[in-house]
Every structure is written in structure tokens, then in C-alpha cells.
Amino acid sequence: MQKNGFKLLVMALLLVMIGTLGYMVIKGNNPASKLEVMKKAPDFKLDNIDGKPISLAELSGRSKLIYFFYSTCPDVCQPTTYTLSKVQDALVKKGVFGDKTAITSISFDPSKDTTEQLQKFSKSFHADPKGWYFLRGDEAAVIDLAQKYGVMVVKDKEGGTFTHNNVILLVDKKGDLRTYYNGSDPDLDVDKIAEDMIGLSKE
């Protein structure tokens, strides 16, 4: 019964994912509305891998990407983090990474994503700590935060894995959510994401 219940929950989540991705496609096909303000991004205060707490408010003045993930994810999280590393490279090349733009990866699996694990994970993607933050906090609180951002996360309590929307969120320097990118899109244009971030940093 428990397994069947989890399967039904995952099916429901997949339907939500399809709806979210459909919404993103519509937004993406309408350039005039793509970067309009969607809503105020929920604030947070979570621990960075250097042990210091980071809040959304502290990132004010920079456009930023927010990605909810877990490092032991068996499929989408690592490829998407690689994509984020390419966005970082593009921003570094433009000379805007760290002071005008930032990336925030937030783990919803603190039991496995210890500070040491996230430090190791971040280094494997040559993350620059001056502008790419790997954050962790209470599991239930982070899952609730993800859902407030429109990212659905469901944990399989037996297997310890998570089912989640694989989306990257773009938040402007004022703390407004502007758009979503499908992290699993094989044609995702990292240069376009960097351009979007740079454009918002100039608003």
C-alpha cells in the first residue's frame, strides 16, 4: 500500500511537472513577456559551504539563478549543475560574475549533503565561491521553500531518493522571480541565460 501510495504521489507530481513545463514553453515562446515579473521570490536564510548563512536579501543587487537539487541525484541534477557551470564560465568571461550575477544551488537532502559533501561536489564543477553558493538547511523547510518557488519535491522515504521538477529559476536584483528554464532541455542555451542575467543586472 505504501509503495502504491508513493507511485500515485509521483504520478500526481509528474502531472504538475507537465503543467509547469507547458507554462514555461508558453512563456519561452513569447519574448515580450518572458522576463516580466512573475512574483516576489520567497526569502530564505540557509547555510553556505563556508559555514556562513546566506539569505536572498544578501544577494540583493545581483541577478541570480536558483536551483533546487541534491548531489546524489541519479539522473538530472549533475548534468544540470554542469550546465550551471557553463553559465558561470560565460558570466566570468563577461566580467560580471560575483558582483553583478550569482548562482545559488540549494540542497533539499541535508542528511547526505553535508557541508563536506557539498564542498566536494562544488569543486567537481569548478564553482567559484565568490558567486556560486551551495546552501543547505532543514529538509522539511527547504522542501517547503522549493514548493513556494513552484518546484515540487517528493521524497521516497523507503529509497531515500527524491522526485522533483528540474527547473532553474531566474531572480532579478530586486528579488523578483522572472522566469524558469527547463534544466533537462538538451537545447538549453547557456549564453542566452547569461544574457538574460546580464540584462536584469542592468535594470
C-alpha positions in Angstrom: 0.0 0.0 0.0 2.8 2.4 0.9 4.5 1.8 -2.5 1.3 2.3 -4.4 0.6 5.5 -2.5 4.1 6.8 -3.4 3.5 5.8 -7.1 0.3 7.8 -7.1 2.0 10.7 -5.5 4.8 10.6 -8.1 2.1 10.4 -10.9 0.4 13.5 -9.5 3.8 15.3 -9.3 4.5 14.4 -12.9 1.2 16.0 -13.9 2.2 19.1 -12.1 5.6 19.0 -13.8 4.0 18.7 -17.2 1.8 21.7 -16.4 4.8 23.7 -15.2 6.8 22.8 -18.3 3.9 23.7 -20.5 3.7 27.1 -18.8 7.4 27.6 -19.3 7.1 26.7 -23.0 4.3 29.3 -23.4 6.5 31.9 -21.6 9.5 31.0 -23.7 7.7 31.4 -26.9 6.6 34.9 -26.0 9.7 37.0 -25.8 7.8 40.1 -24.9 6.6 38.5 -21.6 9.4 36.2 -20.9 11.2 38.3 -18.3 8.2 40.0 -16.8 7.9 39.9 -13.0 6.1 36.6 -12.1 6.1 37.1 -8.3 8.2 38.1 -5.4 10.8 35.4 -4.8 10.4 33.9 -1.3 13.3 34.9 1.0 15.5 32.3 2.8 18.4 32.1 5.1 20.5 28.9 4.7 24.0 27.7 5.5 26.7 28.1 2.8 29.5 25.6 2.5 31.9 28.0 4.2 29.6 27.8 7.3 28.2 31.3 6.9 24.4 31.8 6.5 23.3 33.3 3.2 19.9 35.0 2.6 18.2 36.0 -0.6 18.2 39.6 0.8 22.0 39.5 1.0 22.1 38.7 -2.8 20.2 41.9 -3.5 21.8 43.9 -6.3 22.7 40.8 -8.3 20.6 38.8 -10.7 20.8 35.2 -9.7 19.9 31.6 -10.7 18.3 29.4 -8.1 18.4 25.6 -8.5 17.0 23.1 -6.0 18.8 19.8 -6.2 20.6 17.0 -4.3 24.1 15.8 -5.0 23.4 12.1 -5.0 20.6 12.5 -7.6 20.8 9.6 -10.0 19.8 11.5 -13.1 19.2 15.2 -13.8 21.0 17.1 -11.0 24.6 16.6 -12.1 24.0 17.4 -15.8 22.1 20.5 -14.8 24.8 21.5 -12.4 27.3 21.1 -15.3 25.0 23.4 -17.3 25.2 26.0 -14.5 29.0 25.7 -14.5 28.9 26.7 -18.2 26.7 29.6 -17.4 29.2 30.6 -14.7 32.0 30.4 -17.3 30.0 32.7 -19.7 29.5 35.2 -16.9 33.1 35.1 -15.8 34.1 35.7 -19.4 31.9 38.8 -19.5 33.5 40.0 -16.2 30.2 40.1 -14.3 30.2 37.0 -12.1 30.2 37.5 -8.4 29.5 41.3 -8.2 26.6 41.6 -10.6 25.4 38.0 -11.0 25.3 34.9 -8.8 24.2 31.2 -8.8 22.6 29.6 -5.8 22.2 25.8 -5.6 20.0 24.7 -2.7 20.1 21.1 -1.5 16.9 19.5 -0.1 18.8 16.4 1.2 20.8 17.7 4.2 21.3 14.2 5.7 23.6 13.2 2.7 24.5 16.7 1.5 26.7 17.6 4.5 29.0 20.6 4.3 31.9 18.4 3.3 29.9 16.6 0.6 28.7 19.9 -0.9 32.3 21.3 -0.8 33.5 18.3 -2.7 30.5 18.5 -5.1 31.1 22.2 -5.8 34.8 21.7 -6.6 34.0 19.0 -9.1 32.1 21.6 -11.1 34.9 24.3 -10.5 32.3 26.5 -8.8 33.7 29.9 -7.9 32.7 30.6 -4.3 32.6 34.4 -4.8 29.5 34.0 -6.8 28.2 30.4 -6.6 26.7 29.4 -3.3 25.8 25.8 -2.2 23.3 26.0 0.5 21.7 23.5 2.9 19.1 23.6 5.7 16.4 21.6 7.4 14.9 19.1 4.9 11.3 19.9 5.5 11.9 23.7 5.5 13.9 23.5 2.2 11.2 21.3 0.5 8.6 23.9 1.6 10.8 26.7 0.3 11.1 24.9 -3.1 7.4 24.5 -3.3 6.9 28.2 -2.6 9.2 28.8 -5.7 7.0 26.4 -7.7 9.3 23.5 -7.6 7.6 20.3 -6.4 9.7 17.9 -4.4 8.6 14.5 -3.1 10.8 12.1 -1.1 10.6 8.3 -1.3 11.0 7.5 2.4 11.9 3.9 1.6 14.6 4.6 -1.0 15.7 8.0 0.2 15.5 9.4 -3.3 13.6 12.5 -4.4 11.3 13.2 -7.4 11.4 16.9 -8.3 10.9 19.4 -11.1 14.2 20.0 -12.8 14.0 23.8 -13.3 16.4 26.7 -12.9 14.8 29.9 -11.6 15.9 33.4 -12.6 15.5 36.1 -9.9 16.4 39.7 -10.6 18.5 42.0 -8.4 15.3 43.3 -6.6 14.3 39.8 -5.6 11.6 39.2 -8.2 11.1 35.9 -9.9 11.3 36.5 -13.6 11.3 33.1 -15.4 12.1 29.4 -15.3 14.4 27.4 -17.5 14.0 23.6 -18.1 17.2 22.2 -16.8 16.6 18.9 -18.7 16.3 20.7 -22.1 19.1 19.4 -24.3 19.0 22.6 -26.3 19.2 24.9 -23.3 21.3 27.9 -24.4 23.7 28.8 -21.6 24.8 32.0 -23.4 21.1 33.1 -23.6 20.8 32.5 -19.8 23.9 34.6 -19.2 22.5 37.3 -21.4 19.2 37.3 -19.5 21.1 37.6 -16.2 23.3 40.4 -17.5 20.2 42.2 -18.9 18.5 42.0 -15.5 21.6 43.2 -13.7 21.4 46.4 -15.7 17.8 47.2 -14.9 
